């Protein structure tokens, strides 16, 4: 499958993507994970992106599109891919449309995951992420805590609250999403690709996607 997953920060795009990869071997592509790994590794891209990310701002298109063009041509994308958190703006969507045409790739569907703002806010404030860029496991202090407080169950690295998941940063990210990313639903609806699935459970969202794809 070749899908774009839309939805506000904390809507569950990453969890849904991981569940979908197990169905047919499609690979999850998260620009956020790629960028955070670059920040952790101290690469030039990471240093440039870090300031934007810590403020909860969008990383410039020029950085993102360079990442995406290379990533979509890697061998593991041949079985399909799930774009998690990209595109985030209309210009990015237009650039992605041009890139996919250039690469001869057609999307199956664009899924808009609709979750209430208060649910998202609570999820993000209580989320903890493994600091190891090779792991990036996600926990929640309420619903899915680590066995040892502050320590990743999988690799033993610190599980931290990211700088962009403080209350102030979350509010800014959601406002930025509503202003710049939410209009993507209309962009893809006009192309006949959009399917909106409402649900706070990742299982229900995945079931809805499978139904739309006839799986």
BALO-504548 format. One record per residue (C-alpha): x, y, z. Coordinates in Angstrom, 2 decimals. Layout:
<tivos>
{tivo {X; Y; Z}}
...
</tivos>
This chain:
<tivos>
{tivo {0.00; 0.00; 0.00}}
{tivo {1.07; 3.58; -0.67}}
{tivo {-0.61; 5.92; 1.81}}
{tivo {-0.30; 9.37; 3.35}}
{tivo {-1.43; 9.58; 6.97}}
{tivo {-2.76; 12.99; 7.99}}
{tivo {-3.78; 14.08; 11.49}}
{tivo {-2.75; 16.47; 14.22}}
{tivo {0.35; 15.76; 16.36}}
{tivo {-0.70; 12.98; 18.74}}
{tivo {-3.52; 11.68; 16.54}}
{tivo {-1.82; 8.28; 16.40}}
{tivo {-0.28; 8.38; 12.92}}
{tivo {2.91; 6.63; 14.04}}
{tivo {1.10; 3.85; 15.90}}
{tivo {-1.29; 3.27; 13.00}}
{tivo {1.61; 3.22; 10.53}}
{tivo {3.50; 0.60; 12.57}}
{tivo {0.38; -1.59; 12.65}}
{tivo {-0.13; -1.24; 8.89}}
{tivo {3.45; -2.20; 8.04}}
{tivo {2.76; -5.67; 9.44}}
{tivo {-0.01; -6.25; 6.90}}
{tivo {1.91; -6.19; 3.62}}
{tivo {5.53; -5.20; 4.23}}
{tivo {5.05; -1.50; 3.51}}
{tivo {7.63; 0.70; 5.22}}
{tivo {6.81; 3.57; 7.58}}
{tivo {8.44; 6.85; 6.60}}
{tivo {8.39; 9.45; 9.36}}
{tivo {10.22; 12.68; 8.60}}
{tivo {10.07; 13.42; 12.33}}
{tivo {12.04; 10.27; 13.20}}
{tivo {14.54; 10.96; 10.42}}
{tivo {15.05; 14.54; 11.59}}
{tivo {15.31; 13.61; 15.28}}
{tivo {17.91; 10.99; 14.37}}
{tivo {19.87; 13.65; 12.48}}
{tivo {19.68; 15.98; 15.50}}
{tivo {20.92; 13.21; 17.82}}
{tivo {23.77; 12.38; 15.42}}
{tivo {24.75; 16.05; 15.13}}
{tivo {24.64; 16.11; 11.32}}
{tivo {24.49; 19.38; 9.38}}
{tivo {20.81; 18.70; 8.65}}
{tivo {20.18; 17.96; 12.31}}
{tivo {21.83; 21.16; 13.48}}
{tivo {19.80; 23.19; 11.00}}
{tivo {16.54; 21.47; 11.90}}
{tivo {16.96; 21.42; 15.69}}
{tivo {16.02; 25.03; 16.33}}
{tivo {12.80; 24.72; 14.33}}
{tivo {11.80; 21.46; 16.01}}
{tivo {12.39; 22.64; 19.58}}
{tivo {10.10; 25.61; 18.99}}
{tivo {7.44; 23.34; 17.49}}
{tivo {7.83; 25.10; 14.13}}
{tivo {7.85; 23.38; 10.74}}
{tivo {11.22; 22.48; 9.24}}
{tivo {11.74; 24.29; 5.89}}
{tivo {10.52; 22.52; 2.76}}
{tivo {13.96; 22.57; 1.16}}
{tivo {15.28; 20.28; 3.92}}
{tivo {12.29; 17.96; 3.89}}
{tivo {11.99; 17.48; 0.13}}
{tivo {15.65; 16.54; -0.16}}
{tivo {15.11; 13.86; 2.49}}
{tivo {11.96; 12.53; 0.82}}
{tivo {13.35; 12.22; -2.70}}
{tivo {16.23; 10.08; -1.48}}
{tivo {14.09; 8.04; 0.91}}
{tivo {11.39; 7.08; -1.61}}
{tivo {14.00; 5.61; -3.94}}
{tivo {15.46; 3.24; -1.37}}
{tivo {14.85; -0.48; -1.93}}
{tivo {12.58; -1.00; 1.06}}
{tivo {9.95; 1.32; -0.47}}
{tivo {9.30; -1.03; -3.39}}
{tivo {6.68; -2.99; -1.39}}
{tivo {4.87; 0.22; -0.44}}
{tivo {5.21; 3.07; 2.05}}
{tivo {3.25; 4.98; 4.65}}
{tivo {4.06; 8.67; 4.87}}
{tivo {3.67; 9.58; 8.54}}
{tivo {3.54; 13.32; 9.22}}
{tivo {4.34; 14.42; 5.67}}
{tivo {3.32; 16.52; 3.81}}
{tivo {2.45; 19.23; 6.35}}
{tivo {1.64; 22.18; 4.10}}
{tivo {-0.01; 22.78; 0.72}}
{tivo {3.34; 23.71; -0.91}}
{tivo {4.83; 20.44; 0.42}}
{tivo {1.83; 18.52; -0.96}}
{tivo {2.28; 20.16; -4.35}}
{tivo {6.01; 19.39; -4.32}}
{tivo {5.28; 15.80; -3.28}}
{tivo {2.76; 15.42; -6.12}}
{tivo {5.47; 16.52; -8.57}}
{tivo {8.03; 14.19; -6.97}}
{tivo {5.72; 11.15; -7.08}}
{tivo {4.92; 11.87; -10.73}}
{tivo {8.64; 12.14; -11.47}}
{tivo {9.26; 8.78; -9.75}}
{tivo {6.23; 7.12; -11.39}}
{tivo {4.49; 6.44; -8.06}}
{tivo {0.70; 6.54; -7.52}}
{tivo {-0.91; 6.88; -4.08}}
{tivo {-3.67; 4.48; -3.02}}
{tivo {-5.26; 6.81; -0.50}}
{tivo {-4.77; 9.74; 1.89}}
{tivo {-6.11; 8.98; 5.38}}
{tivo {-7.13; 11.82; 7.69}}
{tivo {-7.17; 10.56; 11.31}}
{tivo {-9.62; 12.76; 13.23}}
{tivo {-9.11; 12.91; 17.04}}
{tivo {-10.51; 15.57; 19.46}}
{tivo {-8.03; 18.28; 20.55}}
{tivo {-8.42; 17.54; 24.29}}
{tivo {-7.54; 13.87; 23.74}}
{tivo {-4.46; 14.85; 21.71}}
{tivo {-3.30; 17.37; 24.31}}
{tivo {-3.49; 14.77; 27.09}}
{tivo {-1.68; 12.15; 24.99}}
{tivo {1.24; 14.41; 24.15}}
{tivo {1.71; 15.88; 27.63}}
{tivo {2.06; 12.38; 29.06}}
{tivo {4.14; 10.87; 26.22}}
{tivo {7.75; 9.81; 26.70}}
{tivo {10.14; 8.85; 23.89}}
{tivo {13.30; 6.75; 23.95}}
{tivo {16.29; 9.05; 23.46}}
{tivo {18.16; 6.45; 21.40}}
{tivo {17.70; 7.43; 17.69}}
{tivo {17.99; 3.74; 16.73}}
{tivo {15.04; 2.85; 19.00}}
{tivo {12.64; 5.81; 19.42}}
{tivo {10.15; 3.63; 21.37}}
{tivo {7.15; 5.61; 22.61}}
{tivo {5.57; 5.32; 26.06}}
{tivo {2.84; 7.08; 28.02}}
{tivo {3.07; 7.72; 31.76}}
{tivo {-0.66; 6.97; 32.11}}
{tivo {-1.53; 4.25; 29.61}}
{tivo {1.81; 2.64; 28.71}}
{tivo {4.52; 3.48; 31.27}}
{tivo {8.07; 2.12; 31.24}}
{tivo {8.75; -0.74; 33.67}}
{tivo {11.46; 1.38; 35.29}}
{tivo {10.58; 5.06; 35.42}}
{tivo {12.44; 7.04; 32.78}}
{tivo {14.19; 3.99; 31.26}}
{tivo {13.26; 2.46; 27.88}}
{tivo {12.08; -1.16; 28.22}}
{tivo {13.61; -2.12; 24.87}}
{tivo {17.14; -0.70; 24.94}}
{tivo {17.73; 0.79; 28.39}}
{tivo {18.24; 4.36; 27.15}}
{tivo {16.53; 7.32; 28.86}}
{tivo {12.82; 7.72; 28.02}}
{tivo {12.28; 11.48; 28.03}}
{tivo {9.69; 14.16; 27.45}}
{tivo {10.71; 15.73; 24.14}}
{tivo {11.31; 19.49; 24.04}}
{tivo {8.36; 19.86; 21.64}}
{tivo {5.98; 18.04; 24.01}}
{tivo {5.84; 20.57; 26.84}}
{tivo {2.39; 22.16; 27.28}}
{tivo {3.50; 25.42; 25.65}}
{tivo {5.12; 23.66; 22.68}}
{tivo {2.12; 21.35; 22.20}}
{tivo {-0.32; 24.25; 22.11}}
{tivo {1.91; 25.95; 19.52}}
{tivo {2.18; 22.75; 17.44}}
{tivo {-1.60; 22.28; 17.40}}
{tivo {-2.16; 25.90; 16.40}}
{tivo {0.46; 25.52; 13.66}}
{tivo {-1.25; 22.33; 12.49}}
{tivo {-4.68; 23.98; 12.31}}
{tivo {-3.27; 26.89; 10.35}}
{tivo {-0.92; 25.16; 7.93}}
{tivo {-1.62; 21.41; 7.83}}
{tivo {-5.38; 20.98; 8.29}}
{tivo {-6.06; 22.52; 4.81}}
{tivo {-4.38; 19.43; 3.28}}
{tivo {-7.65; 17.56; 3.77}}
{tivo {-9.30; 19.83; 1.22}}
{tivo {-6.31; 19.57; -1.14}}
{tivo {-6.49; 15.77; -1.27}}
{tivo {-10.29; 15.68; -1.19}}
{tivo {-10.31; 17.60; -4.46}}
{tivo {-8.05; 14.92; -5.93}}
{tivo {-10.48; 12.19; -4.81}}
{tivo {-7.87; 10.58; -2.55}}
{tivo {-9.08; 11.59; 0.94}}
{tivo {-10.74; 9.30; 3.47}}
{tivo {-11.42; 10.69; 6.97}}
{tivo {-11.52; 8.13; 9.78}}
{tivo {-12.62; 9.26; 13.25}}
{tivo {-11.46; 7.32; 16.29}}
{tivo {-9.31; 7.46; 19.41}}
{tivo {-8.40; 3.77; 19.08}}
{tivo {-5.60; 2.82; 16.66}}
{tivo {-7.23; -0.59; 16.14}}
{tivo {-10.45; 1.04; 14.91}}
{tivo {-8.52; 3.36; 12.60}}
{tivo {-6.57; 0.44; 11.11}}
{tivo {-9.79; -1.52; 10.62}}
{tivo {-11.28; 1.49; 8.83}}
{tivo {-8.26; 1.75; 6.53}}
{tivo {-8.35; -1.97; 5.73}}
{tivo {-12.03; -1.68; 4.86}}
{tivo {-11.41; 1.25; 2.53}}
{tivo {-8.62; -0.68; 0.79}}
{tivo {-10.72; -3.83; 0.53}}
{tivo {-8.32; -5.86; 2.66}}
</tivos>
